[in-house]
Amino acid sequence: MRFNRLIPALFAATLLVGCSSNGEKIEPDVPEEQLYEEALSAIDAGNNQLAIEKLQLLEARYPFGRYSEQSQLELIYAHFRMNQNTSAAAAADRFIRLHPNHDNVDYAYYMKGLSAFEAERSFFAKYLPIDVAQRDPGAARDSFDSFTTLINRFPDSEYAADAQRRMQYLKNRLATYEIHVALYYMKRQAWLAAANRGRYVVENLQETPATPDALAIMAEAYKELGLTELAADASTVLATNFPDYKVRSFKVPRNDLIYTASFGLLGEGTELAEPIQPTSSPAQPVRADEAPTTEANDATEQAEEQRSLFDRITFGLFE
């Protein structure tokens, strides 16, 4: 009987030995403080991938340790440094849900907004002449919402000033997108939809460069709808607040060959005011770009006066 009981025990022991010899090597436990210090050293050395691995291991092994909350904040930063904006935003959102009253939750809101802000910038937007304002502004809205929460809940936060500057750019971005959508409706004679887009800009995104375009679209769309009183009101507000604005029709379709061939991604069309994007830095809050110098303005004006490459090679037939 004893021999029969001994056989299964020996068999189980043999299996365990085989698994330990053939399987992956089990790493010994590393003290919590050592893991945290190694993660910080990796961040300082620019090895963000190693830092992410260390921080994730720290959270897995010591979920309730003394460095748990701080390691979650460092993980947000490490993901951001790796240009993993989606992961950084997700890590920030997770920290906010787990620690809504943490002393540094304002940093999590800031990094969540900053990650979405940087997600707006892509390879094509950086290196190709694509109108970013025509792209879907989902990331811009997410960034704006996070910055809004930060400023409303923590107006004295050290990150509030930079968030406020970025919000101004985002407002301009969202307003310009609404104008592009309104132009789409104007070309298709969807007057009511165009007027509603313009009204949204006037009511919710005031003090942006797109506001006069929005008023002009409202005036023209209301006129087409036969709503003469509303059209007159929009025209009066436009003339009163923007006396130098040059009124033109938004119904005229774009006839730029490049614009048509690229389905609206490239080329010139209706000129709209574009916001200036502030300089971004992953290390700390940043200041917005300074106003361009007089020399820079003169160079820009000279460049605008020169004929484009497409105009030269086509002998001016299409522009």
LOVO-394589 format. One record per residue (C-alpha): y, x, z. Coordinates in nm, 2 decimals. Layout:
N
<atom><Y>Y</Y><X>X</X><Z>Z</Z></atom>
...
END
This chain:
319
<atom><Y>0.00</Y><X>0.00</X><Z>0.00</Z></atom>
<atom><Y>0.24</Y><X>0.28</X><Z>0.09</Z></atom>
<atom><Y>0.15</Y><X>0.46</X><Z>-0.23</Z></atom>
<atom><Y>0.23</Y><X>0.15</X><Z>-0.43</Z></atom>
<atom><Y>0.57</Y><X>0.12</X><Z>-0.27</Z></atom>
<atom><Y>0.65</Y><X>0.49</X><Z>-0.32</Z></atom>
<atom><Y>0.61</Y><X>0.47</X><Z>-0.70</Z></atom>
<atom><Y>0.90</Y><X>0.24</X><Z>-0.77</Z></atom>
<atom><Y>1.12</Y><X>0.45</X><Z>-0.54</Z></atom>
<atom><Y>1.04</Y><X>0.77</X><Z>-0.73</Z></atom>
<atom><Y>1.09</Y><X>0.59</X><Z>-1.06</Z></atom>
<atom><Y>1.44</Y><X>0.47</X><Z>-0.95</Z></atom>
<atom><Y>1.53</Y><X>0.82</X><Z>-0.83</Z></atom>
<atom><Y>1.42</Y><X>0.97</X><Z>-1.16</Z></atom>
<atom><Y>1.65</Y><X>0.73</X><Z>-1.35</Z></atom>
<atom><Y>1.95</Y><X>0.81</X><Z>-1.14</Z></atom>
<atom><Y>1.90</Y><X>1.18</X><Z>-1.19</Z></atom>
<atom><Y>1.86</Y><X>1.13</X><Z>-1.56</Z></atom>
<atom><Y>2.18</Y><X>0.92</X><Z>-1.58</Z></atom>
<atom><Y>2.38</Y><X>1.18</X><Z>-1.39</Z></atom>
<atom><Y>2.26</Y><X>1.47</X><Z>-1.60</Z></atom>
<atom><Y>2.30</Y><X>1.30</X><Z>-1.94</Z></atom>
<atom><Y>2.61</Y><X>1.09</X><Z>-1.87</Z></atom>
<atom><Y>2.97</Y><X>1.19</X><Z>-1.83</Z></atom>
<atom><Y>3.07</Y><X>1.42</X><Z>-1.55</Z></atom>
<atom><Y>3.21</Y><X>1.23</X><Z>-1.26</Z></atom>
<atom><Y>3.55</Y><X>1.38</X><Z>-1.17</Z></atom>
<atom><Y>3.61</Y><X>1.45</X><Z>-0.80</Z></atom>
<atom><Y>3.87</Y><X>1.25</X><Z>-0.62</Z></atom>
<atom><Y>4.21</Y><X>1.40</X><Z>-0.64</Z></atom>
<atom><Y>4.46</Y><X>1.34</X><Z>-0.36</Z></atom>
<atom><Y>4.72</Y><X>1.08</X><Z>-0.43</Z></atom>
<atom><Y>5.01</Y><X>1.31</X><Z>-0.38</Z></atom>
<atom><Y>4.86</Y><X>1.57</X><Z>-0.61</Z></atom>
<atom><Y>4.82</Y><X>1.32</X><Z>-0.89</Z></atom>
<atom><Y>5.18</Y><X>1.21</X><Z>-0.85</Z></atom>
<atom><Y>5.31</Y><X>1.56</X><Z>-0.85</Z></atom>
<atom><Y>5.10</Y><X>1.65</X><Z>-1.16</Z></atom>
<atom><Y>5.24</Y><X>1.34</X><Z>-1.34</Z></atom>
<atom><Y>5.60</Y><X>1.44</X><Z>-1.26</Z></atom>
<atom><Y>5.53</Y><X>1.80</X><Z>-1.37</Z></atom>
<atom><Y>5.39</Y><X>1.67</X><Z>-1.70</Z></atom>
<atom><Y>5.71</Y><X>1.45</X><Z>-1.76</Z></atom>
<atom><Y>5.93</Y><X>1.75</X><Z>-1.69</Z></atom>
<atom><Y>5.73</Y><X>1.96</X><Z>-1.93</Z></atom>
<atom><Y>5.76</Y><X>1.70</X><Z>-2.20</Z></atom>
<atom><Y>5.39</Y><X>1.62</X><Z>-2.20</Z></atom>
<atom><Y>5.43</Y><X>1.25</X><Z>-2.17</Z></atom>
<atom><Y>5.08</Y><X>1.16</X><Z>-2.28</Z></atom>
<atom><Y>4.93</Y><X>1.36</X><Z>-2.00</Z></atom>
<atom><Y>5.18</Y><X>1.20</X><Z>-1.76</Z></atom>
<atom><Y>5.07</Y><X>0.86</X><Z>-1.87</Z></atom>
<atom><Y>4.71</Y><X>0.95</X><Z>-1.81</Z></atom>
<atom><Y>4.78</Y><X>1.08</X><Z>-1.46</Z></atom>
<atom><Y>4.99</Y><X>0.78</X><Z>-1.37</Z></atom>
<atom><Y>4.73</Y><X>0.53</X><Z>-1.49</Z></atom>
<atom><Y>4.46</Y><X>0.72</X><Z>-1.30</Z></atom>
<atom><Y>4.68</Y><X>0.72</X><Z>-0.99</Z></atom>
<atom><Y>4.73</Y><X>0.35</X><Z>-1.00</Z></atom>
<atom><Y>4.36</Y><X>0.29</X><Z>-1.06</Z></atom>
<atom><Y>4.24</Y><X>0.50</X><Z>-0.77</Z></atom>
<atom><Y>4.53</Y><X>0.43</X><Z>-0.53</Z></atom>
<atom><Y>4.65</Y><X>0.08</X><Z>-0.61</Z></atom>
<atom><Y>4.80</Y><X>0.03</X><Z>-0.27</Z></atom>
<atom><Y>4.90</Y><X>0.39</X><Z>-0.20</Z></atom>
<atom><Y>5.24</Y><X>0.53</X><Z>-0.10</Z></atom>
<atom><Y>5.32</Y><X>0.63</X><Z>-0.46</Z></atom>
<atom><Y>5.19</Y><X>0.32</X><Z>-0.63</Z></atom>
<atom><Y>5.52</Y><X>0.15</X><Z>-0.69</Z></atom>
<atom><Y>5.70</Y><X>0.46</X><Z>-0.79</Z></atom>
<atom><Y>5.42</Y><X>0.56</X><Z>-1.03</Z></atom>
<atom><Y>5.46</Y><X>0.22</X><Z>-1.20</Z></atom>
<atom><Y>5.83</Y><X>0.30</X><Z>-1.26</Z></atom>
<atom><Y>5.75</Y><X>0.65</X><Z>-1.39</Z></atom>
<atom><Y>5.49</Y><X>0.49</X><Z>-1.62</Z></atom>
<atom><Y>5.77</Y><X>0.28</X><Z>-1.78</Z></atom>
<atom><Y>5.97</Y><X>0.59</X><Z>-1.84</Z></atom>
<atom><Y>5.68</Y><X>0.79</X><Z>-1.98</Z></atom>
<atom><Y>5.59</Y><X>0.52</X><Z>-2.23</Z></atom>
<atom><Y>5.95</Y><X>0.50</X><Z>-2.34</Z></atom>
<atom><Y>5.97</Y><X>0.88</X><Z>-2.39</Z></atom>
<atom><Y>5.66</Y><X>0.85</X><Z>-2.61</Z></atom>
<atom><Y>5.85</Y><X>0.59</X><Z>-2.82</Z></atom>
<atom><Y>5.59</Y><X>0.33</X><Z>-2.71</Z></atom>
<atom><Y>5.85</Y><X>0.06</X><Z>-2.68</Z></atom>
<atom><Y>5.60</Y><X>-0.23</X><Z>-2.65</Z></atom>
<atom><Y>5.40</Y><X>-0.06</X><Z>-2.38</Z></atom>
<atom><Y>5.72</Y><X>0.04</X><Z>-2.19</Z></atom>
<atom><Y>5.85</Y><X>-0.32</X><Z>-2.21</Z></atom>
<atom><Y>5.51</Y><X>-0.45</X><Z>-2.09</Z></atom>
<atom><Y>5.50</Y><X>-0.20</X><Z>-1.80</Z></atom>
<atom><Y>5.85</Y><X>-0.30</X><Z>-1.70</Z></atom>
<atom><Y>5.77</Y><X>-0.67</X><Z>-1.72</Z></atom>
<atom><Y>5.46</Y><X>-0.61</X><Z>-1.50</Z></atom>
<atom><Y>5.66</Y><X>-0.43</X><Z>-1.24</Z></atom>
<atom><Y>5.92</Y><X>-0.71</X><Z>-1.23</Z></atom>
<atom><Y>5.64</Y><X>-0.97</X><Z>-1.18</Z></atom>
<atom><Y>5.47</Y><X>-0.76</X><Z>-0.90</Z></atom>
<atom><Y>5.78</Y><X>-0.65</X><Z>-0.72</Z></atom>
<atom><Y>6.06</Y><X>-0.90</X><Z>-0.79</Z></atom>
<atom><Y>6.25</Y><X>-0.78</X><Z>-0.48</Z></atom>
<atom><Y>6.20</Y><X>-0.41</X><Z>-0.51</Z></atom>
<atom><Y>6.51</Y><X>-0.19</X><Z>-0.46</Z></atom>
<atom><Y>6.47</Y><X>-0.05</X><Z>-0.81</Z></atom>
<atom><Y>6.38</Y><X>-0.37</X><Z>-1.00</Z></atom>
<atom><Y>6.72</Y><X>-0.34</X><Z>-1.17</Z></atom>
<atom><Y>6.58</Y><X>-0.02</X><Z>-1.34</Z></atom>
<atom><Y>6.28</Y><X>-0.22</X><Z>-1.46</Z></atom>
<atom><Y>6.51</Y><X>-0.49</X><Z>-1.62</Z></atom>
<atom><Y>6.72</Y><X>-0.21</X><Z>-1.78</Z></atom>
<atom><Y>6.42</Y><X>-0.03</X><Z>-1.92</Z></atom>
<atom><Y>6.27</Y><X>-0.36</X><Z>-2.05</Z></atom>
<atom><Y>6.60</Y><X>-0.43</X><Z>-2.23</Z></atom>
<atom><Y>6.63</Y><X>-0.08</X><Z>-2.35</Z></atom>
<atom><Y>6.27</Y><X>-0.07</X><Z>-2.49</Z></atom>
<atom><Y>6.34</Y><X>-0.39</X><Z>-2.69</Z></atom>
<atom><Y>6.67</Y><X>-0.24</X><Z>-2.80</Z></atom>
<atom><Y>6.50</Y><X>0.07</X><Z>-2.94</Z></atom>
<atom><Y>6.23</Y><X>-0.15</X><Z>-3.10</Z></atom>
<atom><Y>6.51</Y><X>-0.27</X><Z>-3.33</Z></atom>
<atom><Y>6.52</Y><X>0.08</X><Z>-3.48</Z></atom>
<atom><Y>6.24</Y><X>0.15</X><Z>-3.73</Z></atom>
<atom><Y>6.16</Y><X>0.42</X><Z>-3.98</Z></atom>
<atom><Y>6.29</Y><X>0.20</X><Z>-4.27</Z></atom>
<atom><Y>6.61</Y><X>0.11</X><Z>-4.08</Z></atom>
<atom><Y>6.68</Y><X>0.48</X><Z>-4.01</Z></atom>
<atom><Y>6.61</Y><X>0.63</X><Z>-4.35</Z></atom>
<atom><Y>6.65</Y><X>0.35</X><Z>-4.60</Z></atom>
<atom><Y>6.96</Y><X>0.15</X><Z>-4.69</Z></atom>
<atom><Y>6.82</Y><X>-0.17</X><Z>-4.55</Z></atom>
<atom><Y>7.05</Y><X>-0.43</X><Z>-4.40</Z></atom>
<atom><Y>6.91</Y><X>-0.44</X><Z>-4.04</Z></atom>
<atom><Y>7.11</Y><X>-0.76</X><Z>-3.97</Z></atom>
<atom><Y>6.88</Y><X>-0.96</X><Z>-4.21</Z></atom>
<atom><Y>6.56</Y><X>-0.87</X><Z>-4.02</Z></atom>
<atom><Y>6.42</Y><X>-1.10</X><Z>-3.76</Z></atom>
<atom><Y>6.62</Y><X>-1.05</X><Z>-3.44</Z></atom>
<atom><Y>6.33</Y><X>-1.12</X><Z>-3.20</Z></atom>
<atom><Y>6.35</Y><X>-0.78</X><Z>-3.03</Z></atom>
<atom><Y>6.73</Y><X>-0.81</X><Z>-3.02</Z></atom>
<atom><Y>6.71</Y><X>-1.15</X><Z>-2.83</Z></atom>
<atom><Y>6.45</Y><X>-1.01</X><Z>-2.59</Z></atom>
<atom><Y>6.68</Y><X>-0.71</X><Z>-2.52</Z></atom>
<atom><Y>6.98</Y><X>-0.93</X><Z>-2.48</Z></atom>
<atom><Y>6.80</Y><X>-1.16</X><Z>-2.23</Z></atom>
<atom><Y>6.68</Y><X>-0.86</X><Z>-2.02</Z></atom>
<atom><Y>7.03</Y><X>-0.71</X><Z>-2.01</Z></atom>
<atom><Y>7.18</Y><X>-1.05</X><Z>-1.93</Z></atom>
<atom><Y>6.95</Y><X>-1.09</X><Z>-1.63</Z></atom>
<atom><Y>7.03</Y><X>-0.74</X><Z>-1.51</Z></atom>
<atom><Y>7.40</Y><X>-0.80</X><Z>-1.52</Z></atom>
<atom><Y>7.38</Y><X>-1.15</X><Z>-1.36</Z></atom>
<atom><Y>7.15</Y><X>-1.04</X><Z>-1.08</Z></atom>
<atom><Y>7.27</Y><X>-0.68</X><Z>-1.02</Z></atom>
<atom><Y>7.64</Y><X>-0.66</X><Z>-1.14</Z></atom>
<atom><Y>7.69</Y><X>-0.35</X><Z>-0.93</Z></atom>
<atom><Y>7.38</Y><X>-0.17</X><Z>-1.07</Z></atom>
<atom><Y>7.44</Y><X>0.18</X><Z>-1.21</Z></atom>
<atom><Y>7.28</Y><X>0.05</X><Z>-1.53</Z></atom>
<atom><Y>7.50</Y><X>-0.25</X><Z>-1.57</Z></atom>
<atom><Y>7.78</Y><X>-0.07</X><Z>-1.76</Z></atom>
<atom><Y>7.55</Y><X>0.06</X><Z>-2.03</Z></atom>
<atom><Y>7.37</Y><X>-0.27</X><Z>-2.05</Z></atom>
<atom><Y>7.71</Y><X>-0.44</X><Z>-2.11</Z></atom>
<atom><Y>7.80</Y><X>-0.21</X><Z>-2.39</Z></atom>
<atom><Y>7.46</Y><X>-0.26</X><Z>-2.56</Z></atom>
<atom><Y>7.50</Y><X>-0.64</X><Z>-2.52</Z></atom>
<atom><Y>7.81</Y><X>-0.63</X><Z>-2.72</Z></atom>
<atom><Y>7.63</Y><X>-0.47</X><Z>-3.01</Z></atom>
<atom><Y>7.34</Y><X>-0.72</X><Z>-2.97</Z></atom>
<atom><Y>7.58</Y><X>-1.01</X><Z>-2.98</Z></atom>
<atom><Y>7.73</Y><X>-0.87</X><Z>-3.30</Z></atom>
<atom><Y>7.37</Y><X>-0.82</X><Z>-3.44</Z></atom>
<atom><Y>7.27</Y><X>-1.18</X><Z>-3.35</Z></atom>
<atom><Y>7.59</Y><X>-1.33</X><Z>-3.49</Z></atom>
<atom><Y>7.56</Y><X>-1.14</X><Z>-3.82</Z></atom>
<atom><Y>7.20</Y><X>-1.26</X><Z>-3.85</Z></atom>
<atom><Y>7.32</Y><X>-1.62</X><Z>-3.81</Z></atom>
<atom><Y>7.57</Y><X>-1.57</X><Z>-4.09</Z></atom>
<atom><Y>7.30</Y><X>-1.44</X><Z>-4.32</Z></atom>
<atom><Y>7.09</Y><X>-1.74</X><Z>-4.25</Z></atom>
<atom><Y>7.40</Y><X>-1.96</X><Z>-4.31</Z></atom>
<atom><Y>7.45</Y><X>-1.79</X><Z>-4.65</Z></atom>
<atom><Y>7.09</Y><X>-1.86</X><Z>-4.74</Z></atom>
<atom><Y>7.15</Y><X>-2.23</X><Z>-4.67</Z></atom>
<atom><Y>7.49</Y><X>-2.23</X><Z>-4.86</Z></atom>
<atom><Y>7.32</Y><X>-2.09</X><Z>-5.17</Z></atom>
<atom><Y>7.07</Y><X>-2.37</X><Z>-5.16</Z></atom>
<atom><Y>7.34</Y><X>-2.63</X><Z>-5.09</Z></atom>
<atom><Y>7.19</Y><X>-2.71</X><Z>-4.75</Z></atom>
<atom><Y>7.55</Y><X>-2.78</X><Z>-4.62</Z></atom>
<atom><Y>7.46</Y><X>-2.93</X><Z>-4.28</Z></atom>
<atom><Y>7.22</Y><X>-2.65</X><Z>-4.19</Z></atom>
<atom><Y>7.48</Y><X>-2.39</X><Z>-4.29</Z></atom>
<atom><Y>7.75</Y><X>-2.56</X><Z>-4.09</Z></atom>
<atom><Y>7.53</Y><X>-2.57</X><Z>-3.78</Z></atom>
<atom><Y>7.46</Y><X>-2.20</X><Z>-3.81</Z></atom>
<atom><Y>7.83</Y><X>-2.13</X><Z>-3.83</Z></atom>
<atom><Y>7.91</Y><X>-2.36</X><Z>-3.54</Z></atom>
<atom><Y>7.64</Y><X>-2.18</X><Z>-3.33</Z></atom>
<atom><Y>7.82</Y><X>-1.85</X><Z>-3.38</Z></atom>
<atom><Y>8.16</Y><X>-2.00</X><Z>-3.29</Z></atom>
<atom><Y>8.03</Y><X>-2.17</X><Z>-2.98</Z></atom>
<atom><Y>7.79</Y><X>-1.91</X><Z>-2.84</Z></atom>
<atom><Y>7.88</Y><X>-1.57</X><Z>-3.00</Z></atom>
<atom><Y>8.26</Y><X>-1.56</X><Z>-2.99</Z></atom>
<atom><Y>8.46</Y><X>-1.24</X><Z>-3.01</Z></atom>
<atom><Y>8.22</Y><X>-1.10</X><Z>-3.27</Z></atom>
<atom><Y>8.32</Y><X>-0.97</X><Z>-3.61</Z></atom>
<atom><Y>8.11</Y><X>-1.26</X><Z>-3.76</Z></atom>
<atom><Y>8.33</Y><X>-1.53</X><Z>-3.61</Z></atom>
<atom><Y>8.58</Y><X>-1.56</X><Z>-3.90</Z></atom>
<atom><Y>8.29</Y><X>-1.58</X><Z>-4.15</Z></atom>
<atom><Y>8.14</Y><X>-1.85</X><Z>-3.94</Z></atom>
<atom><Y>8.46</Y><X>-2.06</X><Z>-3.94</Z></atom>
<atom><Y>8.49</Y><X>-2.02</X><Z>-4.32</Z></atom>
<atom><Y>8.14</Y><X>-2.13</X><Z>-4.37</Z></atom>
<atom><Y>8.19</Y><X>-2.43</X><Z>-4.15</Z></atom>
<atom><Y>8.51</Y><X>-2.53</X><Z>-4.34</Z></atom>
<atom><Y>8.34</Y><X>-2.50</X><Z>-4.68</Z></atom>
<atom><Y>8.02</Y><X>-2.67</X><Z>-4.57</Z></atom>
<atom><Y>8.20</Y><X>-2.96</X><Z>-4.41</Z></atom>
<atom><Y>8.41</Y><X>-3.00</X><Z>-4.72</Z></atom>
<atom><Y>8.10</Y><X>-3.03</X><Z>-4.93</Z></atom>
<atom><Y>7.96</Y><X>-3.29</X><Z>-4.69</Z></atom>
<atom><Y>8.28</Y><X>-3.49</X><Z>-4.73</Z></atom>
<atom><Y>8.37</Y><X>-3.44</X><Z>-4.36</Z></atom>
<atom><Y>8.74</Y><X>-3.35</X><Z>-4.44</Z></atom>
<atom><Y>8.86</Y><X>-3.38</X><Z>-4.08</Z></atom>
<atom><Y>8.60</Y><X>-3.13</X><Z>-3.95</Z></atom>
<atom><Y>8.67</Y><X>-2.90</X><Z>-4.25</Z></atom>
<atom><Y>9.04</Y><X>-2.91</X><Z>-4.18</Z></atom>
<atom><Y>8.99</Y><X>-2.83</X><Z>-3.81</Z></atom>
<atom><Y>8.77</Y><X>-2.53</X><Z>-3.90</Z></atom>
<atom><Y>9.03</Y><X>-2.41</X><Z>-4.15</Z></atom>
<atom><Y>9.31</Y><X>-2.45</X><Z>-3.90</Z></atom>
<atom><Y>9.12</Y><X>-2.25</X><Z>-3.63</Z></atom>
<atom><Y>9.05</Y><X>-1.98</X><Z>-3.89</Z></atom>
<atom><Y>9.41</Y><X>-1.95</X><Z>-4.01</Z></atom>
<atom><Y>9.54</Y><X>-1.95</X><Z>-3.65</Z></atom>
<atom><Y>9.31</Y><X>-1.69</X><Z>-3.50</Z></atom>
<atom><Y>9.25</Y><X>-1.48</X><Z>-3.81</Z></atom>
<atom><Y>9.57</Y><X>-1.50</X><Z>-4.03</Z></atom>
<atom><Y>9.47</Y><X>-1.19</X><Z>-4.23</Z></atom>
<atom><Y>9.12</Y><X>-1.32</X><Z>-4.32</Z></atom>
<atom><Y>9.06</Y><X>-1.34</X><Z>-4.69</Z></atom>
<atom><Y>8.90</Y><X>-1.68</X><Z>-4.76</Z></atom>
<atom><Y>8.64</Y><X>-1.68</X><Z>-5.04</Z></atom>
<atom><Y>8.36</Y><X>-1.91</X><Z>-5.14</Z></atom>
<atom><Y>8.02</Y><X>-1.85</X><Z>-4.99</Z></atom>
<atom><Y>7.84</Y><X>-2.06</X><Z>-5.26</Z></atom>
<atom><Y>7.86</Y><X>-1.78</X><Z>-5.53</Z></atom>
<atom><Y>7.52</Y><X>-1.63</X><Z>-5.56</Z></atom>
<atom><Y>7.48</Y><X>-1.25</X><Z>-5.54</Z></atom>
<atom><Y>7.44</Y><X>-1.10</X><Z>-5.89</Z></atom>
<atom><Y>7.36</Y><X>-0.74</X><Z>-5.79</Z></atom>
<atom><Y>7.05</Y><X>-0.63</X><Z>-5.98</Z></atom>
<atom><Y>6.92</Y><X>-0.41</X><Z>-5.70</Z></atom>
<atom><Y>6.97</Y><X>-0.69</X><Z>-5.45</Z></atom>
<atom><Y>6.77</Y><X>-0.93</X><Z>-5.67</Z></atom>
<atom><Y>6.49</Y><X>-0.69</X><Z>-5.76</Z></atom>
<atom><Y>6.44</Y><X>-0.59</X><Z>-5.39</Z></atom>
<atom><Y>6.44</Y><X>-0.95</X><Z>-5.27</Z></atom>
<atom><Y>6.76</Y><X>-0.90</X><Z>-5.07</Z></atom>
<atom><Y>6.65</Y><X>-0.58</X><Z>-4.90</Z></atom>
<atom><Y>6.87</Y><X>-0.34</X><Z>-5.09</Z></atom>
<atom><Y>7.20</Y><X>-0.35</X><Z>-5.27</Z></atom>
<atom><Y>7.54</Y><X>-0.50</X><Z>-5.21</Z></atom>
<atom><Y>7.62</Y><X>-0.87</X><Z>-5.15</Z></atom>
<atom><Y>7.87</Y><X>-1.07</X><Z>-4.95</Z></atom>
<atom><Y>8.05</Y><X>-0.82</X><Z>-4.72</Z></atom>
<atom><Y>8.01</Y><X>-0.90</X><Z>-4.35</Z></atom>
<atom><Y>8.14</Y><X>-0.71</X><Z>-4.05</Z></atom>
<atom><Y>7.87</Y><X>-0.48</X><Z>-3.91</Z></atom>
<atom><Y>7.86</Y><X>-0.37</X><Z>-3.55</Z></atom>
<atom><Y>7.84</Y><X>0.00</X><Z>-3.45</Z></atom>
<atom><Y>7.53</Y><X>0.08</X><Z>-3.26</Z></atom>
<atom><Y>7.58</Y><X>0.29</X><Z>-2.94</Z></atom>
<atom><Y>7.42</Y><X>0.62</X><Z>-2.90</Z></atom>
<atom><Y>7.08</Y><X>0.59</X><Z>-2.71</Z></atom>
<atom><Y>6.94</Y><X>0.84</X><Z>-2.47</Z></atom>
<atom><Y>6.61</Y><X>0.80</X><Z>-2.29</Z></atom>
<atom><Y>6.71</Y><X>1.01</X><Z>-1.99</Z></atom>
<atom><Y>7.00</Y><X>0.82</X><Z>-1.85</Z></atom>
<atom><Y>7.25</Y><X>0.54</X><Z>-1.93</Z></atom>
<atom><Y>7.47</Y><X>0.64</X><Z>-2.22</Z></atom>
<atom><Y>7.82</Y><X>0.57</X><Z>-2.34</Z></atom>
<atom><Y>7.90</Y><X>0.39</X><Z>-2.66</Z></atom>
<atom><Y>8.01</Y><X>0.58</X><Z>-2.96</Z></atom>
<atom><Y>8.37</Y><X>0.69</X><Z>-2.96</Z></atom>
<atom><Y>8.60</Y><X>0.55</X><Z>-3.22</Z></atom>
<atom><Y>8.59</Y><X>0.74</X><Z>-3.55</Z></atom>
<atom><Y>8.86</Y><X>1.00</X><Z>-3.61</Z></atom>
<atom><Y>9.13</Y><X>0.98</X><Z>-3.87</Z></atom>
<atom><Y>8.95</Y><X>1.24</X><Z>-4.08</Z></atom>
<atom><Y>8.63</Y><X>1.04</X><Z>-4.07</Z></atom>
<atom><Y>8.81</Y><X>0.72</X><Z>-4.17</Z></atom>
<atom><Y>8.97</Y><X>0.91</X><Z>-4.47</Z></atom>
<atom><Y>8.63</Y><X>1.04</X><Z>-4.58</Z></atom>
<atom><Y>8.48</Y><X>0.69</X><Z>-4.56</Z></atom>
<atom><Y>8.76</Y><X>0.55</X><Z>-4.77</Z></atom>
<atom><Y>8.72</Y><X>0.82</X><Z>-5.03</Z></atom>
<atom><Y>8.35</Y><X>0.76</X><Z>-5.05</Z></atom>
<atom><Y>8.40</Y><X>0.38</X><Z>-5.10</Z></atom>
<atom><Y>8.64</Y><X>0.45</X><Z>-5.39</Z></atom>
<atom><Y>8.37</Y><X>0.66</X><Z>-5.57</Z></atom>
<atom><Y>8.14</Y><X>0.49</X><Z>-5.82</Z></atom>
<atom><Y>7.78</Y><X>0.44</X><Z>-5.70</Z></atom>
<atom><Y>7.49</Y><X>0.63</X><Z>-5.86</Z></atom>
<atom><Y>7.35</Y><X>0.31</X><Z>-6.00</Z></atom>
<atom><Y>7.69</Y><X>0.22</X><Z>-6.15</Z></atom>
<atom><Y>7.71</Y><X>0.56</X><Z>-6.32</Z></atom>
<atom><Y>7.36</Y><X>0.57</X><Z>-6.47</Z></atom>
<atom><Y>7.40</Y><X>0.21</X><Z>-6.60</Z></atom>
<atom><Y>7.75</Y><X>0.28</X><Z>-6.74</Z></atom>
<atom><Y>7.89</Y><X>0.01</X><Z>-6.52</Z></atom>
<atom><Y>7.70</Y><X>-0.27</X><Z>-6.69</Z></atom>
<atom><Y>7.56</Y><X>-0.43</X><Z>-6.37</Z></atom>
<atom><Y>7.84</Y><X>-0.37</X><Z>-6.11</Z></atom>
END
